[in-house]
């Protein structure tokens, strides 16, 4: 943990700044100053000040986009939009190198040519997923977002053509996935599959569906087909 990292995290001690950070982090898309202010129930000037401080701290990122689909002359200036940063923070005194150990283990699995280590990794991830889900006080569809949230996936329910889908707005293994995407995404798929099966949810199916700013896995709802009446 560097001094800069510590300063970034300490900025969240301000209750207004923390509320704005939570508001922006919880949204599936980047938000404007007006939207963030309304959701946090504070004035726009105060929201603008704290949002920019969160950007300075590296906790949020900024992009500019014209809203409402307008473009060309007369469309007005692009709006300033805020989104959660991909930067990761960890506090440990004295410092620990858990990610270094993870990098070594993932590298070893990636270099295993016969595939036995990949199979063992997938099996272990699935078993751990069922164990994590087994710790839920009740078992059902409503517990799946709770289990996912508890382990850093930031789930969001969305409507899709196929029905309801759970998109995961954060990958707990983001840095590892950037270097070993196929391996880590396969591990993610097995881990979440174990969570789903551990909660006994046959109507939900984890699938690989990588999207920018999201985990590579989405969870689709597949209601059981109704049986046709027999004549």
Secondary structure as UniProt FT lines:
FT   HELIX           3..10
FT   HELIX           11..13
FT   HELIX           15..26
FT   STRAND          31..32
FT   HELIX           33..40
FT   HELIX           44..56
FT   TURN            57..58
FT   STRAND          60..65
FT   HELIX           67..69
FT   TURN            73..74
FT   STRAND          79..84
FT   HELIX           98..110
FT   TURN            113..114
FT   HELIX           116..134
FT   HELIX           141..150
FT   TURN            151..152
FT   STRAND          155..160
FT   TURN            161..162
FT   STRAND          163..168
FT   TURN            172..173
FT   HELIX           174..179
FT   HELIX           181..198
FT   TURN            199..200
FT   TURN            202..203
FT   STRAND          204..208
FT   TURN            212..213
FT   STRAND          217..221
//
